[in-house]
Amino acid sequence: MKIGVIGYGLRISHVINEVLKADADCRIEAIVDVRKDQIKAKLLERGWDHIKYYDTPEQMLETEQLDGAMIGTRCNLHTTMGLKVLQHDLPLYIEKPVSTNYDDLLRLKQGYEASKSPVVVSFPLRVTSIVELVKDIIQSGKIGTVEHVQAINNVPYGRVYFQSWYRNEEETGGLFLQKATHDLDYIQAILGQRPITVCAMTSKQIFKGNKSAGLKCVDCEDNRTCPESTVNASEPLDPTWQYCCYAEDTGNEDSGSALFQYESGMHMSYSQNFFIRRGAAARGARFMGYKGTVDFDFYTGIVKVHMHHTAHVETYEIGAGSNHFGGDEKLARNFTEIMKGTASSISTLDDGLMSAMMCIKAQESARTGTFQALKWD
């Protein structure tokens, strides 16, 4: 099966490796990327000398007889590139977030409705073993119907959002779209309910300052004493994490919270933080019914079921896995099956559109101090 790639970035390259492991019949046939010469040299080292390189998606899509396409561009191009593929009705794997603003989101929805493309959105958390276990427990009725959810994501590697290209909000759309999009999606997969309203708030209390725009740690006079310095880092860092997080051009909030109300009347709280470190890391949720509560954390791999009316606690320990807690390999396998016509998507573009809407409306709520309706205008 021949796959075309639009935007051969670091993230999509990991997913491609999972696709090739999942099905030996798959191969990368063509790539579109502004760094095509650099990518070609790198892939030739792997012995991939069959790949054709194009300057535009249009050239690739019109020239090649592809069985599927994968999009790994920077976030603000996901919608534009996705629409180009949807016009050809090809199976599509697209990175999240599917859009970074509401106008793009609406364009993508309309293009999807006019297309026959089956789509897999990169939401691996929804198919991890730990989320599937929590979903099974809830669907069993053990805790009763879920009437309240409390979710958190305290990110120990948050510096990536202030010291690499992610610091540019024009490209990322903000950190609800970068991180919460995953968490809100797995929560939606568990609940199966429709959210109707959101109110949110963000703060930028730590990663702000008056250092000069574009300053890199290596050029800063404080690089030997600053705890965020890449020069003085105590652990190996990605070489692209090089910018000063206290510069005047450092974008992104460093914490954010949102409340979502659902059609049933229940509500869910979600909070994320980007300046915690080490053992303060946490990512998971509590789902509460009248009969009991189930909670879990991705980092510990532990699920607990607390019964409210008996002294009964169940504990499960799930292996964390790699590549988004094991979810990437499941999505990759699903994409290969979709290209063969033997399966339907387990992470659809409808799911991607809902998650992006929740994040975009949360961002708008935080910006304007207003409640935002979660509906298509």
N, C-alpha and C positions, 0 to 999 in steps of 0.2 A: 504494500500500500504506500503510495507516494504522498508525502506531506510537504506543504509549503509553509515557510515560517516568515512572518512579518515582524521584524524586531527581535533579533537574536540576543536578548539580554541575559543577565546572570540567572534570574529567576526561571525564565522559560527554558534555559539550557538544562536545568535540573529536571524539569518536567519532561523534557525530550528524552533524557536518559531513562526515565521511568517508563516512557512509552516504548522505547526500543527494547527494554528489558521485558515488558509485558507481552510483546508480540514480535517475534523475529522477522515477520513478513513486512514490518514497517521500516521505512527509511526516509531520511530527509532528502527531498529531491531538489528544492530550491529555497533560496533565502533572499529577502529584501531587508537591507539595513544600511544606514548611512556609513557604517564602519565596515563595509563589506570586505575591503582589502585586509584589514586586521583580522576579521573573523575567518576569512578564507585561509590565511596563513596559519591560524590556530587549528583549524579543522583539518588542514592537510597533515598536520603532525599526528592526527588520529587515523590517518589513512583515508579520510573522506574526500576523495578526489573526483567524485561523480557529481557533486553538488553544483548547480547553476546559480549564478548570482544576478540579481536584477536591481535596477535603480528605483523602480516604482512597483507598488502592489498591482496596478493595472497591467503592467507588462507581464508579471509572473502569472496572474490569474487568467489572462487571455492566451498565454503561450503554452502553459503547462497543462497536462491532463492529470489533475490532482485528485486524490481521494479524501483529502482533508486539509485544513489550514489551522495554524496556531499563531496567536497574537501575543507578543511579549514586549511591545513598545513601552515607552513611559506612559504613565496613567492618562495624561490629557489627550493621548492619541487613540486610546482604546475604542472609543465610539466611532471615530472616523474610519479606522481600519476595519473594525467589525462590520460596518455598513458595506464596505467594499466586498467583503467575503459573502455577506448575506445575499447580495445581488446575484451571486453565482450558485446559491443553494447548496453550498458545500458544508459538510460537517465541520464545526468550528470549535476550537478550544481557545478561550479568551481569558486573559488574566483579569483579576479584580483590581480596582473597582471598574465596573463596565462603563461608567461615565463619571466625570468629575464636576458636572454642573447640570442644572435641571434642563436646560435647553437641549444639551446633548442626550440626556436621558430620554427625553420625549422623542427625539429623532431616532434613537436606537429602538425604542418600543415600536414605533411606526414601521421601521425597516424590518424588524423581526416579524411583525404581524403579516408583512407582505412577502416573506421569504419561506422557503421550505427547509431551511438549514436546521438540523438538530445541533444544539449548542451545549457545551460543557463549560461552566464557569469555574474558575479556580477557587473553589471553596472546600478545601480538604478537611476542615474541622468537622463538618457535618457527617462525614463518613468514617471518622475515627472510631475505634472500638469503644472508647470511653463514652463518647456521645451516644453511640448506638445502644450501649448498656443502659444509660440514663433514660433514653427514650423508651426502651422496652419496659423498664421499671414503672415509668409513668403510665404507659399504655396498659399495663396490667391492672391498673386501678388501685394498686397497693396504698398510695398516698392520697387517693381521692382526686378530684379534678384540681388542676393547678390554678391557684387563685392569687399567687404573688410570686414574682421572680426578682432575685437580687443577683446581679452579675458584675464581675470586676475583671480588669486586665491591668495589672501593674507590671510594666515592661522593664526588665533589667538591662536591656540593650538599647534603651531609648535614645542614646546619643546619635544613632544612625539618622534620626530625623532632624538633627540640628547640625551635623558635621559632614553630611554627604549631600548629593543632589536632592534628596528628599526634603531639604530645608526650603526648597522653592515651592511655595503654596500654589503658584500658578500651574505647576506640573502635577502636584499631588492632590489638590483640592482640600487639604487639611487632614487632620489625624482621625477624625471620625471615619472618613473614607479609606484611610490607610490601615487602621487597626480594627475599629469597631465593626467595620463591614463583615469581617470574619465572624466575630462573636454574635452579632445580631443575626447572621445567617444560621448559625448552628442552633441558636435559641428558637428561631422561626421553624427550623426543621423539627425540633422537639415539640414545640407547642402546637403547630398547625392552626394557629389563630390569626386573625387579621388585625393589625395595629391600625388605629384611626387618628391618633393625635400624639404629638411630641412636644416637650419643652426641654430646653437644654442650656447649659452654661459651660464656658471654657475659661481657663486662666493661663496666663503666661507670667509666672512668678520667678522662675529660675533662669531659663535660657533666653536672656535679653541683656542688652548692654550697649555701650557706646564705642566698642572697638570698630575699627574701620571696615567698611564693606569689602567682602572678598578676602579678608585676612585669613591666612592659613597658620595652623599651629607652628609649623616649622619656622615661620617668619615673625612670630610673636615674642616679645621680650619676656613674657611671663611663662614661656613654655616649659620651664623646669620646675615651676611651683604650682601651676594650675592643675587641679585634680582631673580636669577633662582633657588635658593636653594629650595629643597623640604621640608627642615626642617623649612624654614622661609616663606613658601608659604601662600599667603593671601586667597587662595581658596582651597577646597579639591582636591587632586590629586590622580590619580591612583597609588596604591602602587608600581607598577612596574616601575614608572618613578622615578628612584632613582640614576642614574649615573650622574657624573659631565659632563656638556656639554662643559667645557673648558679643558678637559683632552686630552692628546696627541692621544688617540685612538678614539676620537669622529669623526665618519664618517658623510657623507652627506654634500652637498652644502647647504647654507642657502638662496640662491635665484637662480633663473634660468629663462631664456627667450629663446624662439624659434620662428623662422619664417618658415612658411610652404607655399610653392607654390603649386597651384592646376593646374590640367590639363587644365582648362579653361583660365588660365593666372592670375586669382585673387590670393591674398595671405592673410594669417591669421597670426596675431601676438598673442603670448601667453606668459604671464609672471606670475611667482609664487614667493612667499616670505614666509619665515618661522620665522621671528623674530618680525613681527608686533604683536600688542596686542589690545584687547578690541575693541573700536569703529572703529579702522582702518580695521577691517575685511571686506573683499569684495570677492565675488565669482560670476562671471557672465560674460556676453559678450555683445558686440555691433555688430549687423549685419547691414551693410550699403548697400543700393541700391541707384540708381539714384533718385528714387521718395521719398524715406524716409529711416529712421533708426529705428530699434527696439532694445531696450536694456533692460536688466533685471539683478537683483541681487538676489541670493538665500537667503541671509541673511535678506533682507528687504521684499522679496516676491513681489516686485513691477516690473511690466513690463510697459515700455513706448514706444509709437510709435510716432515719430516725423516726420511729413510730411515736405518735403523740400520746396515745392512751395506754401504752404498755411500756415496760422497761426493756425495750427491744431495739437494738441497733445492729444493722447489717453492714459489714465492711467488705468491699471488694478492692483488689489491687490490680491495676491494669498496666502492662508494660507500655512505656511511653512511646517507643518506636522512633523512627527518624523521619525527616522530610515532612514536617507538619504533623507529627505524632502518627505517622503511618498513613495519613489520608491521601497524600500525593499519588502513591502507587495504585490506590483504588480508583482515583479519578483517571489516571493514565490508562488503566486497563479498560475502564468504561469507555474512554474515547476510542480505543482501538476496536472495541466491540461495535460501537456506533458506526464507525467507518465500514465495518463488515456487514452492517445491517442486522446484527443479532441482538441489539439491546437499545434501550432508550436512555436518555440522560438521567443521571442521579443528582445532577446539580445544574438545573436548567437556567436559561436566560430569564425566565420569569422570576426565579429566585434571585438572580443577580440584579434585576431591575428593582425588586422590592428592597433588597439590602441597600442599594445605592440611594433609593428614595428616602429611606429612613435616615441615612447618614447626611444627605444633602439638606433635608428638612431640619435635622438636628443642628447642623451648622448654621442654617438660616435663623433658627430659633435663638441660638446663642448670640448671633450677630445683632438681632433686632430686639431681643428681650420679649418675644411674643410666642404664644402657642402656634404650632403649625399643623394643619390638617394633612394627613397622609392619604392623599387622593390625587388622581390625575386631573390636572386643570383642563 
